[in-house]
Amino acid sequence: MFPFHYIKPADELSALRAGAAGGRYIAGGTMLVDLMRETVERPELLVDINALPYTSIDVQPGTIRVGALVRVAELAAHPVVRQQAPMISQALELTASAQLRNLATVGGNLLQRPRCLYFRDVSAACNRRTPGAGCSAIEGRNRTHAILGTSRHCIATHPSDLAVALLALDSVVVARTIARERRFALADLFRQPGDSPHWEHNLGPGELIVAIEVTTGPAARRSGYLKVRDRESFQFALVSAAVALDVAAGTIRSARIAVGGVATVPWRLPAVEAALRGRPADADVFRRAAALAADGAKPLRENGFKVELLKRTVERQLATVAVMP
């Protein structure tokens, strides 16, 4: 670990000023500290934001506003979240270990760095860690890597389960700088790698996520999260599917579907959603719609199995959510 300075501002303005001056925000530290130990991350200044007032879960008609410093375990256990948006609780309960869920924050979970083994190996070529170095994963061990949203510069998957669930629910990010507060769709937070994989999100210098707003309603209540992985505990997804359906009299009025473990960012499936809208909620419709889930996929030597696994995972989760009360 390289030497660094540490401060713990008592108020928001002081924290934002330190962030704007180049400081790195830290709260739970479940990812950043590990990367510092491995010398992947080398911040000169850590800005501890745990004293800031972003710790509440506020329930309003049609909306749940979640502070960025709410711990993952607290959000998963919240009774209104479990009732009004069960896919969020399910996604979080399948994330990491109980100990890490007690430390990790909602904001930090969304901004996780890649879990690619080459990103974490400072002797390997990685464009996210060192722009222009190359991508060892493309010709290397890429079984767990992305098949959607990739580029010739990076194929690392986005690791957050929560982000997949929030994307399916059309969630909104609230972020602040010294000068302003802005609200934008969660989908606009993340950047596909393209030619610049080291730019992973669209936050400005020193900009801080302060809250996430989740819209509730019939689809959010009939929702669920399925995570397929090599083992049942403490493992990242090979494929995951967040499905929310609004079903009335056996007909799908709307569908919201996002997937993880297969793309460089949390990945929405608009073609699948369109194929479901206005159709009966039955097995044949689910199968035909899920067949579109991997459109545009670019599998590599070791991860081609994800194409079929993605289709089957989406189909299975559609069938599961459709029969929810």
N, C-alpha and C positions, 0 to 999 in steps of 0.2 A: 504493500500500500504506500502510495506517495504522500508526503506531508500536505496538509490542508488547513485552512482556517475554518472556524465554526462560530456561528452566531445564532441566537434565538430571539428574534424580534418580538416585542410584546404587542405590537399593533400592525394592522394591515399595511399602512403606508410605509412603515420602515421595512417590512418584508419585501414589498414591491420595489422599493428603491434599491435594495440589495440585489434583488433578482435582475433588475434593469442594468445593474453594474456588472453583471456576469456571474452572480451567484447561482448555485444549483439548489432548488428547493428539495427538502427532504422531510418526510413525515414518518411513515412506518419504516422505511429504509430496507424493506425485505428484498429488494432487487439491487438498489444502488450500492449498498454496503458490500454485497457479494461481488459486484463488478469492480468496486474499488480494490477489494482484496486481490482480485485477479489482475489488476492493473489495466483492465479494459476501459474503465472510467477513471479520469484523473482530474477531478474538479479542484480548483484552488480555494474555493469558498463554498461551504455548505450553509444554507439558510434554513434553519429548523422552523417550520410553520405550525407546529403543534399547538401553539398558544392562540392561533387565530380562530375566529368564531364561525367555522364552517362545519359544525358537528351535529347539526339537527336534521331530522327527517320530518318535513312539513307536509301534511296531507291536506289538500284542498279539493273541492269538487272537480273531478276530471283530471287532476294532476297530483303527482308526488314529487316534491322537490327534495333532493338529497344533497346535503353538504359534501364537499369534496374530501373532508377529513373524517367522515363517517367510516368506521371500521367495517370491513367486509362482513365479519361475523354478525355485527349489529344489523346491517341492512338485510342479510339473509334471514334473520330471525324476526324481523318486524312483522307483526300480525297483519297489518294492512297490505304490505307488499306481498305476503304469502297468499292473501286472498285476491287482491286486485291485479297482481302481475306475477303469478307463480313462477314464470320462467326465470325471473331475476333470482329468486331464492334458490331455485334448482341449479342454475349456472354457478352461483357462488358456493353452494355446498359441494360442488364437484371441483372446486378450485383449491389447489394446494392442500396443506394440512390444517388441522384445527388451530395449531399454534400460530401459523402464518396468517390465517384468517383473522385472528384476534389482533394482529399488528397492522396488517395491510389496510390501506385506505382506498376509497372509491376512486379518487383522482389518480393516485399512483398506479392502481390496477390498469386503468385505461392507457397509461403512458409507459407500459412495460417495454423494455428493449427486447430484441429478438432472442430466442432460445437456441438459435443455430450454434452448433458446436464450433464452427469455424469463426463465428463472431467472438466467441468466448476464449478462443485460443489465439493469443497475441502473436504466435509464430506463423499463423495461417494467413492467407490473403483474404481480406474482407473489405469490400467497398463501403460498408456501413461504418466500420471502425476507422478505416483509412481510405478516403476517397481516391479512386484511381488505382488501388492495389490489385483489383481483380476479385473474383468470387470462386473460392475453392470448392464450394458446394456443387456448382453446376456440373463439374466432372468428377466430383467426389462422392461422399456418402450423403445421399439426398432422399432417403426413404421417408423422412418426416417432413420434407419441405413442400413448398407450395406448388400447385398446378394452375392457379388462377392469379391474375394480376402480377405476374412475374415480368422480369426484363433480363437482358443479357448481363446486367450488373448485379442482380440480387434475386434470390428465390426463397428468402426466409419467410416463414409464416408468422402472422401476428399471434401472440400467445394468450390474449385476454379472453376468457369465457364471458365475463360481464359485458365486454364491448359488443359481443355478438348478440346477446339478449337485448341490450339497449338499442342497438341498431334496428333490430326487428320491430321495436316499439316506437320508432321515429323519435327518439329522445333528443333533447336539446342541451347543448353545453352552454354554461354561463362562465365567462372568463373576464378577468380584470387586468388592467395595467394601471400605472399612475394616472394616466390621462382619461381612461374610459372603461366602461363595462360593455361587453357585447355578447349577444346570444346568437348561436348558429347551430345548424343541424349536426348531430354527432357524426354523420357520414362525412362532413366536411372537415372533421378534425384530422383524419388520417390521410397520408399521402402514399400512393403506390410508388415503388422505387424508381421506375423510369431510368433516367440517366443520372439521378442524384439520390441514391438510396440512403445517404446519410441524413437527408431531410425527411424525418419520419412523420412529422405532424405539421399543422398549419398555425401553431401558436407563434406569436411574435416574441422577440427577446424580452425576457422577464415576465411575459404574460402568464397568469396563474389561473388554472381552473378553480372556481369557487363552488360550483354546484352543477348538478345534472337534473333536468326536469323530464319526468316521464309522464306521458299521456296515458290515462287509464280509460277503460271502456269495455265493451263486450269482447273484442278481440284479445285485449290484454288479460282479461279474466280467463278466457279459454286459451291458455298458452302453456308451453312446456319446452324444456331444454334436454336434448339427448347428446351425450358425449361418448364417443367411441374411442377407446385407447387400448394400449397393449396390456395394461393391468388396471385394476379397479381403483387404485389409490395413488395419489401424488404423482400423476402422470399428465402430460399435456396431450391435447386431443390429436388423434389422427384425422378425425372428422367430427364436427359437432353441428347440430341443427337446432335453431331456435324458431319455433313455429307458433304463430298466433292466428286463430281463426274466429271469424264472426259467422256463426251458422244459425239460420232460422228456418224452421220447417224443413230441415234436411238439405237446404241449399246454402252454399258458401257465398255469403254476401261480400266478404273481403278476406284477404289472406296477407300475412306479413311473415316473410321467411328470410332468415340470415343464417350463414354457415361460417364455421371456423375450422382451423386446422388444415385448410386447403388453399388459403390465399394469403397474400402479403399484407392485407388489411382485412378487417371484418367485412364479410362479403354478402351483399343483398342479392336475392334471386328474383328480379322483377318478372322474368319470363315465366317462371313457375307460378308466381302469384297471379299473373294474368290468365294462365291456363286453368286456374282453379275458380276464378271469380265468376259467379253466376251458375256454377255447375253443381250437380249433386255431390254430397259428401260420401262418396263410395270408393271402394278399392280400385276400380278401373280408372276413375278420374285421378286418384292419387298416383297410380303407377304411370299414367301418361304424363302427368305434370312433372313428376320427379325425374322422368327421363331427360328433362331439359336442364337439370341442375348443373351438369358439368359442361354445358355449352361454352366453347372457347378455351377449354382446358389445354394446357401444354405440359403433359407429363414428361418426366425424364427417366433415366435408366431404372431407378429403384422405386419410384413413387407412382407408377402407372396404375397400381391397384386402387389408388384413391378415386379414380374416375368412377368405377362401379360402386365402391364403398360409399361415395357421396350420394349417388342416386338412391341406393338402398336405405341409407340413413334418413334422408329426407322423406322417402315414402313411408318408412316405419313411423317416423314422428308425426306425419300427417294423420296416419291412422290412429295413433295414440291420442292426439289432441282432439280429434273429431268426436270421440266418444266421451270426452270429459263432460261432467254435468254442468 
